[in-house]
Amino acid sequence: MAYDHEDAPFRDGETVPLEIRTDHSTTVYKLQEAFKNVTFPDADVCITAISSALASESSTAQALAESEGQPD
């Protein structure tokens, strides 16, 4: 929800009636709407992915080293 005032001219210090504008949207409201129903991954998802990738690289490197050491 946002508020606005009429476009009629007014003087400094004069009270201006506000009207509710439902068609208006600000970045704050767009962000609230965007993140309202978001489900974020577990906190350790990055650690798990990195550990898994490193373990995979390690086992691949080990298998490669073993195959290079064996005669054809």
mmCIF file of the N, C-alpha and C atoms, coordinates in Angstrom:
data_MODEL
# 
_entry.id   MODEL 
# 
loop_
_atom_site.group_PDB 
_atom_site.id 
_atom_site.type_symbol 
_atom_site.label_atom_id 
_atom_site.label_alt_id 
_atom_site.label_comp_id 
_atom_site.label_asym_id 
_atom_site.label_entity_id 
_atom_site.label_seq_id 
_atom_site.pdbx_PDB_ins_code 
_atom_site.Cartn_x 
_atom_site.Cartn_y 
_atom_site.Cartn_z 
_atom_site.occupancy 
_atom_site.B_iso_or_equiv 
_atom_site.pdbx_formal_charge 
_atom_site.auth_seq_id 
_atom_site.auth_comp_id 
_atom_site.auth_asym_id 
_atom_site.auth_atom_id 
_atom_site.pdbx_PDB_model_num 
ATOM 1   N N  . MET A 1 1  ? 0.845  -1.162  0.000   1.00 0.00 ? 1  MET A N  1 
ATOM 2   C CA . MET A 1 1  ? 0.000  0.000   0.000   1.00 0.00 ? 1  MET A CA 1 
ATOM 3   C C  . MET A 1 1  ? 0.897  1.234   0.000   1.00 0.00 ? 1  MET A C  1 
ATOM 4   N N  . ALA A 1 2  ? 0.462  2.257   -0.672  1.00 0.00 ? 2  ALA A N  1 
ATOM 5   C CA . ALA A 1 2  ? 1.216  3.501   -0.731  1.00 0.00 ? 2  ALA A CA 1 
ATOM 6   C C  . ALA A 1 2  ? 0.251  4.662   -0.587  1.00 0.00 ? 2  ALA A C  1 
ATOM 7   N N  . TYR A 1 3  ? 0.793  5.785   -0.197  1.00 0.00 ? 3  TYR A N  1 
ATOM 8   C CA . TYR A 1 3  ? -0.006 6.989   -0.049  1.00 0.00 ? 3  TYR A CA 1 
ATOM 9   C C  . TYR A 1 3  ? 0.482  8.039   -1.018  1.00 0.00 ? 3  TYR A C  1 
ATOM 10  N N  . ASP A 1 4  ? -0.442 8.880   -1.443  1.00 0.00 ? 4  ASP A N  1 
ATOM 11  C CA . ASP A 1 4  ? -0.097 9.963   -2.340  1.00 0.00 ? 4  ASP A CA 1 
ATOM 12  C C  . ASP A 1 4  ? -0.988 11.146  -2.006  1.00 0.00 ? 4  ASP A C  1 
ATOM 13  N N  . HIS A 1 5  ? -0.667 12.288  -2.535  1.00 0.00 ? 5  HIS A N  1 
ATOM 14  C CA . HIS A 1 5  ? -1.516 13.456  -2.331  1.00 0.00 ? 5  HIS A CA 1 
ATOM 15  C C  . HIS A 1 5  ? -2.009 13.941  -3.686  1.00 0.00 ? 5  HIS A C  1 
ATOM 16  N N  . GLU A 1 6  ? -3.065 14.713  -3.658  1.00 0.00 ? 6  GLU A N  1 
ATOM 17  C CA . GLU A 1 6  ? -3.621 15.232  -4.900  1.00 0.00 ? 6  GLU A CA 1 
ATOM 18  C C  . GLU A 1 6  ? -2.596 16.139  -5.575  1.00 0.00 ? 6  GLU A C  1 
ATOM 19  N N  . ASP A 1 7  ? -2.715 16.268  -6.871  1.00 0.00 ? 7  ASP A N  1 
ATOM 20  C CA . ASP A 1 7  ? -1.780 17.108  -7.619  1.00 0.00 ? 7  ASP A CA 1 
ATOM 21  C C  . ASP A 1 7  ? -2.132 18.594  -7.545  1.00 0.00 ? 7  ASP A C  1 
ATOM 22  N N  . ALA A 1 8  ? -3.138 18.937  -6.761  1.00 0.00 ? 8  ALA A N  1 
ATOM 23  C CA . ALA A 1 8  ? -3.541 20.340  -6.628  1.00 0.00 ? 8  ALA A CA 1 
ATOM 24  C C  . ALA A 1 8  ? -2.415 21.133  -5.975  1.00 0.00 ? 8  ALA A C  1 
ATOM 25  N N  . PRO A 1 9  ? -2.248 22.376  -6.367  1.00 0.00 ? 9  PRO A N  1 
ATOM 26  C CA . PRO A 1 9  ? -1.175 23.190  -5.776  1.00 0.00 ? 9  PRO A CA 1 
ATOM 27  C C  . PRO A 1 9  ? -1.423 23.420  -4.283  1.00 0.00 ? 9  PRO A C  1 
ATOM 28  N N  . PHE A 1 10 ? -0.344 23.473  -3.507  1.00 0.00 ? 10 PHE A N  1 
ATOM 29  C CA . PHE A 1 10 ? -0.464 23.747  -2.078  1.00 0.00 ? 10 PHE A CA 1 
ATOM 30  C C  . PHE A 1 10 ? 0.725  24.576  -1.636  1.00 0.00 ? 10 PHE A C  1 
ATOM 31  N N  . ARG A 1 11 ? 0.596  25.183  -0.486  1.00 0.00 ? 11 ARG A N  1 
ATOM 32  C CA . ARG A 1 11 ? 1.659  26.034  0.044   1.00 0.00 ? 11 ARG A CA 1 
ATOM 33  C C  . ARG A 1 11 ? 2.437  25.278  1.114   1.00 0.00 ? 11 ARG A C  1 
ATOM 34  N N  . ASP A 1 12 ? 3.708  25.639  1.296   1.00 0.00 ? 12 ASP A N  1 
ATOM 35  C CA . ASP A 1 12 ? 4.523  25.027  2.342   1.00 0.00 ? 12 ASP A CA 1 
ATOM 36  C C  . ASP A 1 12 ? 3.845  25.166  3.689   1.00 0.00 ? 12 ASP A C  1 
ATOM 37  N N  . GLY A 1 13 ? 3.855  24.079  4.443   1.00 0.00 ? 13 GLY A N  1 
ATOM 38  C CA . GLY A 1 13 ? 3.267  24.088  5.776   1.00 0.00 ? 13 GLY A CA 1 
ATOM 39  C C  . GLY A 1 13 ? 1.784  23.796  5.784   1.00 0.00 ? 13 GLY A C  1 
ATOM 40  N N  . GLU A 1 14 ? 1.172  23.729  4.626   1.00 0.00 ? 14 GLU A N  1 
ATOM 41  C CA . GLU A 1 14 ? -0.265 23.475  4.537   1.00 0.00 ? 14 GLU A CA 1 
ATOM 42  C C  . GLU A 1 14 ? -0.529 21.969  4.667   1.00 0.00 ? 14 GLU A C  1 
ATOM 43  N N  . THR A 1 15 ? -1.587 21.614  5.363   1.00 0.00 ? 15 THR A N  1 
ATOM 44  C CA . THR A 1 15 ? -1.979 20.213  5.499   1.00 0.00 ? 15 THR A CA 1 
ATOM 45  C C  . THR A 1 15 ? -2.550 19.728  4.174   1.00 0.00 ? 15 THR A C  1 
ATOM 46  N N  . VAL A 1 16 ? -2.090 18.564  3.739   1.00 0.00 ? 16 VAL A N  1 
ATOM 47  C CA . VAL A 1 16 ? -2.536 18.009  2.465   1.00 0.00 ? 16 VAL A CA 1 
ATOM 48  C C  . VAL A 1 16 ? -3.182 16.658  2.732   1.00 0.00 ? 16 VAL A C  1 
ATOM 49  N N  . PRO A 1 17 ? -4.403 16.453  2.293   1.00 0.00 ? 17 PRO A N  1 
ATOM 50  C CA . PRO A 1 17 ? -5.038 15.143  2.502   1.00 0.00 ? 17 PRO A CA 1 
ATOM 51  C C  . PRO A 1 17 ? -4.350 14.065  1.654   1.00 0.00 ? 17 PRO A C  1 
ATOM 52  N N  . LEU A 1 18 ? -4.168 12.907  2.247   1.00 0.00 ? 18 LEU A N  1 
ATOM 53  C CA . LEU A 1 18 ? -3.540 11.788  1.545   1.00 0.00 ? 18 LEU A CA 1 
ATOM 54  C C  . LEU A 1 18 ? -4.602 10.820  1.064   1.00 0.00 ? 18 LEU A C  1 
ATOM 55  N N  . GLU A 1 19 ? -4.308 10.144  -0.011  1.00 0.00 ? 19 GLU A N  1 
ATOM 56  C CA . GLU A 1 19 ? -5.197 9.097   -0.505  1.00 0.00 ? 19 GLU A CA 1 
ATOM 57  C C  . GLU A 1 19 ? -4.401 7.806   -0.623  1.00 0.00 ? 19 GLU A C  1 
ATOM 58  N N  . ILE A 1 20 ? -5.065 6.698   -0.434  1.00 0.00 ? 20 ILE A N  1 
ATOM 59  C CA . ILE A 1 20 ? -4.409 5.387   -0.540  1.00 0.00 ? 20 ILE A CA 1 
ATOM 60  C C  . ILE A 1 20 ? -4.348 5.006   -2.007  1.00 0.00 ? 20 ILE A C  1 
ATOM 61  N N  . ARG A 1 21 ? -3.155 4.590   -2.446  1.00 0.00 ? 21 ARG A N  1 
ATOM 62  C CA . ARG A 1 21 ? -2.975 4.157   -3.829  1.00 0.00 ? 21 ARG A CA 1 
ATOM 63  C C  . ARG A 1 21 ? -2.586 2.694   -3.824  1.00 0.00 ? 21 ARG A C  1 
ATOM 64  N N  . THR A 1 22 ? -3.459 1.865   -4.326  1.00 0.00 ? 22 THR A N  1 
ATOM 65  C CA . THR A 1 22 ? -3.171 0.427   -4.364  1.00 0.00 ? 22 THR A CA 1 
ATOM 66  C C  . THR A 1 22 ? -2.436 0.026   -5.633  1.00 0.00 ? 22 THR A C  1 
ATOM 67  N N  . ASP A 1 23 ? -2.443 0.878   -6.657  1.00 0.00 ? 23 ASP A N  1 
ATOM 68  C CA . ASP A 1 23 ? -1.779 0.529   -7.905  1.00 0.00 ? 23 ASP A CA 1 
ATOM 69  C C  . ASP A 1 23 ? -0.285 0.842   -7.871  1.00 0.00 ? 23 ASP A C  1 
ATOM 70  N N  . HIS A 1 24 ? 0.142  1.533   -6.831  1.00 0.00 ? 24 HIS A N  1 
ATOM 71  C CA . HIS A 1 24 ? 1.539  1.937   -6.720  1.00 0.00 ? 24 HIS A CA 1 
ATOM 72  C C  . HIS A 1 24 ? 2.339  0.859   -6.002  1.00 0.00 ? 24 HIS A C  1 
ATOM 73  N N  . SER A 1 25 ? 3.544  0.614   -6.460  1.00 0.00 ? 25 SER A N  1 
ATOM 74  C CA . SER A 1 25 ? 4.393  -0.390  -5.824  1.00 0.00 ? 25 SER A CA 1 
ATOM 75  C C  . SER A 1 25 ? 5.815  0.148   -5.760  1.00 0.00 ? 25 SER A C  1 
ATOM 76  N N  . THR A 1 26 ? 6.441  -0.011  -4.620  1.00 0.00 ? 26 THR A N  1 
ATOM 77  C CA . THR A 1 26 ? 7.826  0.414   -4.482  1.00 0.00 ? 26 THR A CA 1 
ATOM 78  C C  . THR A 1 26 ? 8.729  -0.802  -4.425  1.00 0.00 ? 26 THR A C  1 
ATOM 79  N N  . THR A 1 27 ? 9.995  -0.582  -4.497  1.00 0.00 ? 27 THR A N  1 
ATOM 80  C CA . THR A 1 27 ? 10.962 -1.676  -4.449  1.00 0.00 ? 27 THR A CA 1 
ATOM 81  C C  . THR A 1 27 ? 10.828 -2.468  -3.163  1.00 0.00 ? 27 THR A C  1 
ATOM 82  N N  . VAL A 1 28 ? 10.567 -1.780  -2.052  1.00 0.00 ? 28 VAL A N  1 
ATOM 83  C CA . VAL A 1 28 ? 10.423 -2.477  -0.766  1.00 0.00 ? 28 VAL A CA 1 
ATOM 84  C C  . VAL A 1 28 ? 9.279  -3.472  -0.842  1.00 0.00 ? 28 VAL A C  1 
ATOM 85  N N  . TYR A 1 29 ? 8.150  -3.052  -1.392  1.00 0.00 ? 29 TYR A N  1 
ATOM 86  C CA . TYR A 1 29 ? 7.005  -3.958  -1.483  1.00 0.00 ? 29 TYR A CA 1 
ATOM 87  C C  . TYR A 1 29 ? 7.277  -5.090  -2.465  1.00 0.00 ? 29 TYR A C  1 
ATOM 88  N N  . LYS A 1 30 ? 7.977  -4.808  -3.544  1.00 0.00 ? 30 LYS A N  1 
ATOM 89  C CA . LYS A 1 30 ? 8.316  -5.860  -4.507  1.00 0.00 ? 30 LYS A CA 1 
ATOM 90  C C  . LYS A 1 30 ? 9.241  -6.893  -3.865  1.00 0.00 ? 30 LYS A C  1 
ATOM 91  N N  . LEU A 1 31 ? 10.200 -6.428  -3.059  1.00 0.00 ? 31 LEU A N  1 
ATOM 92  C CA . LEU A 1 31 ? 11.103 -7.353  -2.369  1.00 0.00 ? 31 LEU A CA 1 
ATOM 93  C C  . LEU A 1 31 ? 10.354 -8.192  -1.351  1.00 0.00 ? 31 LEU A C  1 
ATOM 94  N N  . GLN A 1 32 ? 9.453  -7.566  -0.604  1.00 0.00 ? 32 GLN A N  1 
ATOM 95  C CA . GLN A 1 32 ? 8.659  -8.325  0.368   1.00 0.00 ? 32 GLN A CA 1 
ATOM 96  C C  . GLN A 1 32 ? 7.868  -9.415  -0.336  1.00 0.00 ? 32 GLN A C  1 
ATOM 97  N N  . GLU A 1 33 ? 7.270  -9.077  -1.457  1.00 0.00 ? 33 GLU A N  1 
ATOM 98  C CA . GLU A 1 33 ? 6.469  -10.045 -2.199  1.00 0.00 ? 33 GLU A CA 1 
ATOM 99  C C  . GLU A 1 33 ? 7.344  -11.152 -2.770  1.00 0.00 ? 33 GLU A C  1 
ATOM 100 N N  . ALA A 1 34 ? 8.515  -10.797 -3.255  1.00 0.00 ? 34 ALA A N  1 
ATOM 101 C CA . ALA A 1 34 ? 9.406  -11.781 -3.868  1.00 0.00 ? 34 ALA A CA 1 
ATOM 102 C C  . ALA A 1 34 ? 9.898  -12.815 -2.866  1.00 0.00 ? 34 ALA A C  1 
ATOM 103 N N  . PHE A 1 35 ? 10.167 -12.381 -1.635  1.00 0.00 ? 35 PHE A N  1 
ATOM 104 C CA . PHE A 1 35 ? 10.737 -13.294 -0.640  1.00 0.00 ? 35 PHE A CA 1 
ATOM 105 C C  . PHE A 1 35 ? 9.718  -13.845 0.340   1.00 0.00 ? 35 PHE A C  1 
ATOM 106 N N  . LYS A 1 36 ? 8.448  -13.609 0.110   1.00 0.00 ? 36 LYS A N  1 
ATOM 107 C CA . LYS A 1 36 ? 7.417  -14.039 1.052   1.00 0.00 ? 36 LYS A CA 1 
ATOM 108 C C  . LYS A 1 36 ? 7.377  -15.563 1.194   1.00 0.00 ? 36 LYS A C  1 
ATOM 109 N N  . ASN A 1 37 ? 7.384  -16.281 0.095   1.00 0.00 ? 37 ASN A N  1 
ATOM 110 C CA . ASN A 1 37 ? 7.220  -17.737 0.140   1.00 0.00 ? 37 ASN A CA 1 
ATOM 111 C C  . ASN A 1 37 ? 8.446  -18.487 -0.377  1.00 0.00 ? 37 ASN A C  1 
ATOM 112 N N  . VAL A 1 38 ? 9.605  -17.921 -0.161  1.00 0.00 ? 38 VAL A N  1 
ATOM 113 C CA . VAL A 1 38 ? 10.832 -18.555 -0.642  1.00 0.00 ? 38 VAL A CA 1 
ATOM 114 C C  . VAL A 1 38 ? 11.322 -19.562 0.382   1.00 0.00 ? 38 VAL A C  1 
ATOM 115 N N  . THR A 1 39 ? 11.733 -20.712 -0.097  1.00 0.00 ? 39 THR A N  1 
ATOM 116 C CA . THR A 1 39 ? 12.357 -21.694 0.793   1.00 0.00 ? 39 THR A CA 1 
ATOM 117 C C  . THR A 1 39 ? 13.835 -21.747 0.439   1.00 0.00 ? 39 THR A C  1 
ATOM 118 N N  . PHE A 1 40 ? 14.645 -21.415 1.388   1.00 0.00 ? 40 PHE A N  1 
ATOM 119 C CA . PHE A 1 40 ? 16.079 -21.403 1.180   1.00 0.00 ? 40 PHE A CA 1 
ATOM 120 C C  . PHE A 1 40 ? 16.658 -22.777 1.489   1.00 0.00 ? 40 PHE A C  1 
ATOM 121 N N  . PRO A 1 41 ? 17.779 -23.142 0.857   1.00 0.00 ? 41 PRO A N  1 
ATOM 122 C CA . PRO A 1 41 ? 18.406 -24.432 1.140   1.00 0.00 ? 41 PRO A CA 1 
ATOM 123 C C  . PRO A 1 41 ? 18.995 -24.460 2.546   1.00 0.00 ? 41 PRO A C  1 
ATOM 124 N N  . ASP A 1 42 ? 19.354 -25.657 2.986   1.00 0.00 ? 42 ASP A N  1 
ATOM 125 C CA . ASP A 1 42 ? 19.980 -25.797 4.298   1.00 0.00 ? 42 ASP A CA 1 
ATOM 126 C C  . ASP A 1 42 ? 21.228 -24.930 4.383   1.00 0.00 ? 42 ASP A C  1 
ATOM 127 N N  . ALA A 1 43 ? 21.575 -24.536 5.581   1.00 0.00 ? 43 ALA A N  1 
ATOM 128 C CA . ALA A 1 43 ? 22.712 -23.645 5.781   1.00 0.00 ? 43 ALA A CA 1 
ATOM 129 C C  . ALA A 1 43 ? 24.028 -24.280 5.339   1.00 0.00 ? 43 ALA A C  1 
ATOM 130 N N  . ASP A 1 44 ? 24.134 -25.593 5.437   1.00 0.00 ? 44 ASP A N  1 
ATOM 131 C CA . ASP A 1 44 ? 25.403 -26.246 5.096   1.00 0.00 ? 44 ASP A CA 1 
ATOM 132 C C  . ASP A 1 44 ? 25.437 -26.791 3.672   1.00 0.00 ? 44 ASP A C  1 
ATOM 133 N N  . VAL A 1 45 ? 24.542 -26.323 2.811   1.00 0.00 ? 45 VAL A N  1 
ATOM 134 C CA . VAL A 1 45 ? 24.481 -26.852 1.449   1.00 0.00 ? 45 VAL A CA 1 
ATOM 135 C C  . VAL A 1 45 ? 25.766 -26.556 0.672   1.00 0.00 ? 45 VAL A C  1 
ATOM 136 N N  . CYS A 1 46 ? 26.377 -25.410 0.882   1.00 0.00 ? 46 CYS A N  1 
ATOM 137 C CA . CYS A 1 46 ? 27.628 -25.078 0.177   1.00 0.00 ? 46 CYS A CA 1 
ATOM 138 C C  . CYS A 1 46 ? 28.770 -25.962 0.664   1.00 0.00 ? 46 CYS A C  1 
ATOM 139 N N  . ILE A 1 47 ? 28.847 -26.156 1.967   1.00 0.00 ? 47 ILE A N  1 
ATOM 140 C CA . ILE A 1 47 ? 29.897 -27.000 2.527   1.00 0.00 ? 47 ILE A CA 1 
ATOM 141 C C  . ILE A 1 47 ? 29.762 -28.429 2.004   1.00 0.00 ? 47 ILE A C  1 
ATOM 142 N N  . THR A 1 48 ? 28.543 -28.926 1.955   1.00 0.00 ? 48 THR A N  1 
ATOM 143 C CA . THR A 1 48 ? 28.298 -30.275 1.466   1.00 0.00 ? 48 THR A CA 1 
ATOM 144 C C  . THR A 1 48 ? 28.697 -30.402 -0.004  1.00 0.00 ? 48 THR A C  1 
ATOM 145 N N  . ALA A 1 49 ? 28.333 -29.421 -0.815  1.00 0.00 ? 49 ALA A N  1 
ATOM 146 C CA . ALA A 1 49 ? 28.654 -29.465 -2.244  1.00 0.00 ? 49 ALA A CA 1 
ATOM 147 C C  . ALA A 1 49 ? 30.162 -29.394 -2.472  1.00 0.00 ? 49 ALA A C  1 
ATOM 148 N N  . ILE A 1 50 ? 30.831 -28.521 -1.756  1.00 0.00 ? 50 ILE A N  1 
ATOM 149 C CA . ILE A 1 50 ? 32.285 -28.377 -1.914  1.00 0.00 ? 50 ILE A CA 1 
ATOM 150 C C  . ILE A 1 50 ? 32.993 -29.646 -1.444  1.00 0.00 ? 50 ILE A C  1 
ATOM 151 N N  . SER A 1 51 ? 32.584 -30.173 -0.305  1.00 0.00 ? 51 SER A N  1 
ATOM 152 C CA . SER A 1 51 ? 33.193 -31.407 0.208   1.00 0.00 ? 51 SER A CA 1 
ATOM 153 C C  . SER A 1 51 ? 32.997 -32.557 -0.770  1.00 0.00 ? 51 SER A C  1 
ATOM 154 N N  . SER A 1 52 ? 31.812 -32.649 -1.328  1.00 0.00 ? 52 SER A N  1 
ATOM 155 C CA . SER A 1 52 ? 31.514 -33.712 -2.287  1.00 0.00 ? 52 SER A CA 1 
ATOM 156 C C  . SER A 1 52 ? 32.375 -33.565 -3.538  1.00 0.00 ? 52 SER A C  1 
ATOM 157 N N  . ALA A 1 53 ? 32.498 -32.332 -4.030  1.00 0.00 ? 53 ALA A N  1 
ATOM 158 C CA . ALA A 1 53 ? 33.313 -32.094 -5.224  1.00 0.00 ? 53 ALA A CA 1 
ATOM 159 C C  . ALA A 1 53 ? 34.786 -32.403 -4.952  1.00 0.00 ? 53 ALA A C  1 
ATOM 160 N N  . LEU A 1 54 ? 35.278 -32.004 -3.791  1.00 0.00 ? 54 LEU A N  1 
ATOM 161 C CA . LEU A 1 54 ? 36.676 -32.280 -3.451  1.00 0.00 ? 54 LEU A CA 1 
ATOM 162 C C  . LEU A 1 54 ? 36.919 -33.772 -3.300  1.00 0.00 ? 54 LEU A C  1 
ATOM 163 N N  . ALA A 1 55 ? 35.988 -34.481 -2.706  1.00 0.00 ? 55 ALA A N  1 
ATOM 164 C CA . ALA A 1 55 ? 36.132 -35.928 -2.548  1.00 0.00 ? 55 ALA A CA 1 
ATOM 165 C C  . ALA A 1 55 ? 36.134 -36.603 -3.915  1.00 0.00 ? 55 ALA A C  1 
ATOM 166 N N  . SER A 1 56 ? 35.289 -36.121 -4.805  1.00 0.00 ? 56 SER A N  1 
ATOM 167 C CA . SER A 1 56 ? 35.222 -36.680 -6.153  1.00 0.00 ? 56 SER A CA 1 
ATOM 168 C C  . SER A 1 56 ? 36.528 -36.423 -6.900  1.00 0.00 ? 56 SER A C  1 
ATOM 169 N N  . GLU A 1 57 ? 37.051 -35.200 -6.788  1.00 0.00 ? 57 GLU A N  1 
ATOM 170 C CA . GLU A 1 57 ? 38.327 -34.874 -7.433  1.00 0.00 ? 57 GLU A CA 1 
ATOM 171 C C  . GLU A 1 57 ? 39.447 -35.730 -6.868  1.00 0.00 ? 57 GLU A C  1 
ATOM 172 N N  . SER A 1 58 ? 39.435 -35.904 -5.564  1.00 0.00 ? 58 SER A N  1 
ATOM 173 C CA . SER A 1 58 ? 40.478 -36.669 -4.905  1.00 0.00 ? 58 SER A CA 1 
ATOM 174 C C  . SER A 1 58 ? 40.463 -38.123 -5.370  1.00 0.00 ? 58 SER A C  1 
ATOM 175 N N  . SER A 1 59 ? 39.276 -38.717 -5.434  1.00 0.00 ? 59 SER A N  1 
ATOM 176 C CA . SER A 1 59 ? 39.191 -40.118 -5.853  1.00 0.00 ? 59 SER A CA 1 
ATOM 177 C C  . SER A 1 59 ? 39.531 -40.257 -7.335  1.00 0.00 ? 59 SER A C  1 
ATOM 178 N N  . THR A 1 60 ? 39.170 -39.250 -8.146  1.00 0.00 ? 60 THR A N  1 
ATOM 179 C CA . THR A 1 60 ? 39.518 -39.281 -9.570  1.00 0.00 ? 60 THR A CA 1 
ATOM 180 C C  . THR A 1 60 ? 41.030 -39.164 -9.744  1.00 0.00 ? 60 THR A C  1 
ATOM 181 N N  . ALA A 1 61 ? 41.658 -38.262 -8.995  1.00 0.00 ? 61 ALA A N  1 
ATOM 182 C CA . ALA A 1 61 ? 43.103 -38.084 -9.084  1.00 0.00 ? 61 ALA A CA 1 
ATOM 183 C C  . ALA A 1 61 ? 43.828 -39.350 -8.621  1.00 0.00 ? 61 ALA A C  1 
ATOM 184 N N  . GLN A 1 62 ? 43.295 -39.960 -7.560  1.00 0.00 ? 62 GLN A N  1 
ATOM 185 C CA . GLN A 1 62 ? 43.912 -41.187 -7.042  1.00 0.00 ? 62 GLN A CA 1 
ATOM 186 C C  . GLN A 1 62 ? 43.798 -42.304 -8.073  1.00 0.00 ? 62 GLN A C  1 
ATOM 187 N N  . ALA A 1 63 ? 42.637 -42.460 -8.696  1.00 0.00 ? 63 ALA A N  1 
ATOM 188 C CA . ALA A 1 63 ? 42.445 -43.503 -9.707  1.00 0.00 ? 63 ALA A CA 1 
ATOM 189 C C  . ALA A 1 63 ? 43.340 -43.253 -10.907 1.00 0.00 ? 63 ALA A C  1 
ATOM 190 N N  . LEU A 1 64 ? 43.494 -41.992 -11.297 1.00 0.00 ? 64 LEU A N  1 
ATOM 191 C CA . LEU A 1 64 ? 44.360 -41.651 -12.420 1.00 0.00 ? 64 LEU A CA 1 
ATOM 192 C C  . LEU A 1 64 ? 45.825 -41.975 -12.099 1.00 0.00 ? 64 LEU A C  1 
ATOM 193 N N  . ALA A 1 65 ? 46.247 -41.638 -10.883 1.00 0.00 ? 65 ALA A N  1 
ATOM 194 C CA . ALA A 1 65 ? 47.618 -41.920 -10.470 1.00 0.00 ? 65 ALA A CA 1 
ATOM 195 C C  . ALA A 1 65 ? 47.891 -43.419 -10.456 1.00 0.00 ? 65 ALA A C  1 
ATOM 196 N N  . GLU A 1 66 ? 46.903 -44.178 -9.972  1.00 0.00 ? 66 GLU A N  1 
ATOM 197 C CA . GLU A 1 66 ? 47.062 -45.637 -9.933  1.00 0.00 ? 66 GLU A CA 1 
ATOM 198 C C  . GLU A 1 66 ? 47.126 -46.227 -11.337 1.00 0.00 ? 66 GLU A C  1 
ATOM 199 N N  . SER A 1 67 ? 46.299 -45.690 -12.218 1.00 0.00 ? 67 SER A N  1 
ATOM 200 C CA . SER A 1 67 ? 46.306 -46.248 -13.596 1.00 0.00 ? 67 SER A CA 1 
ATOM 201 C C  . SER A 1 67 ? 47.573 -45.878 -14.344 1.00 0.00 ? 67 SER A C  1 
ATOM 202 N N  . GLU A 1 68 ? 48.175 -44.724 -14.061 1.00 0.00 ? 68 GLU A N  1 
ATOM 203 C CA . GLU A 1 68 ? 49.415 -44.322 -14.689 1.00 0.00 ? 68 GLU A CA 1 
ATOM 204 C C  . GLU A 1 68 ? 50.595 -45.156 -14.179 1.00 0.00 ? 68 GLU A C  1 
ATOM 205 N N  . GLY A 1 69 ? 50.493 -45.621 -12.938 1.00 0.00 ? 69 GLY A N  1 
ATOM 206 C CA . GLY A 1 69 ? 51.566 -46.407 -12.343 1.00 0.00 ? 69 GLY A CA 1 
ATOM 207 C C  . GLY A 1 69 ? 51.555 -47.852 -12.782 1.00 0.00 ? 69 GLY A C  1 
ATOM 208 N N  . GLN A 1 70 ? 50.467 -48.321 -13.373 1.00 0.00 ? 70 GLN A N  1 
ATOM 209 C CA . GLN A 1 70 ? 50.364 -49.709 -13.787 1.00 0.00 ? 70 GLN A CA 1 
ATOM 210 C C  . GLN A 1 70 ? 50.834 -49.858 -15.235 1.00 0.00 ? 70 GLN A C  1 
ATOM 211 N N  . PRO A 1 71 ? 51.581 -50.878 -15.512 1.00 0.00 ? 71 PRO A N  1 
ATOM 212 C CA . PRO A 1 71 ? 52.017 -51.093 -16.920 1.00 0.00 ? 71 PRO A CA 1 
ATOM 213 C C  . PRO A 1 71 ? 50.855 -51.558 -17.782 1.00 0.00 ? 71 PRO A C  1 
ATOM 214 N N  . ASP A 1 72 ? 50.916 -51.190 -19.083 1.00 0.00 ? 72 ASP A N  1 
ATOM 215 C CA . ASP A 1 72 ? 49.847 -51.592 -20.002 1.00 0.00 ? 72 ASP A CA 1 
ATOM 216 C C  . ASP A 1 72 ? 49.966 -53.015 -20.444 1.00 0.00 ? 72 ASP A C  1 
# 
